[in-house]
Amino acid sequence: MRYLLFLPFLFLSCKPNWRLDPTRVKEELQAKAAENTERHIKVETRLGDFELELDDRTPLHSVNFIRLVKMGYFKDRYFYRNVYEIGIQGGGEYFDRLNYLVPAEYREELRPVRGSIAMARYDEGNPLQSSSPTEFFIVTDTEQAARFYRKYVVFGKVTKGMAVVDSIKKERSFDEKPVIPVKFSMSVLD
């Protein structure tokens, strides 16, 4: 019986350490850049697969995202929100927040247009508008997403399978919540 008390500890200790020092996020991500140079990701869902390409002009966001994909963070996650006419949101939800934010990297030439991927952000306690490390959205309507310019960091785009993204967006929802959320898993292509 006493061995059963250690099982939860053993299970939790096997979980990857996705966290970063919240006071040194920029420095830690820059230090991890050399080992996280990949930029192409495959997203597998029950509705089909699609591919993403991350942008080198947002190095902190790209390194953070690739790092988490490689560590398995984005395995068996969900697209849990259909953002009205704008797009789909997925990744780590509120109850699964990590302990850090990614410093904002707004680029004039990276706008929220159809097929772009951007990081969500928390409004509370976030005066610098830093990004969530795990919550992202994919834009399905350029016109509707125009108001998101310089509010959310665009850090990549869908390069293959936009029809799958559209299918996810069309899933029946109630108050932005899909009735049956679409599960996804990500893997690095290169």
ABEGO torsion letter per residue (X at the ends): XAAAAAAAAAAAAABBBABBBAAAAAAAAAAAAAABABABBBBBBAAEBBBBBBBAABAAAAAAAAAAAAAGAABGBBBABBBEAAEBBBEBBAAABBABBBBBBBBAABBBBBGBBBBBBBABGBAAGBBBAABBBBBABAAAAAAABGABBBAEBBABGAAAAAAAAABBBBGGBBABBBBBBBBBAX
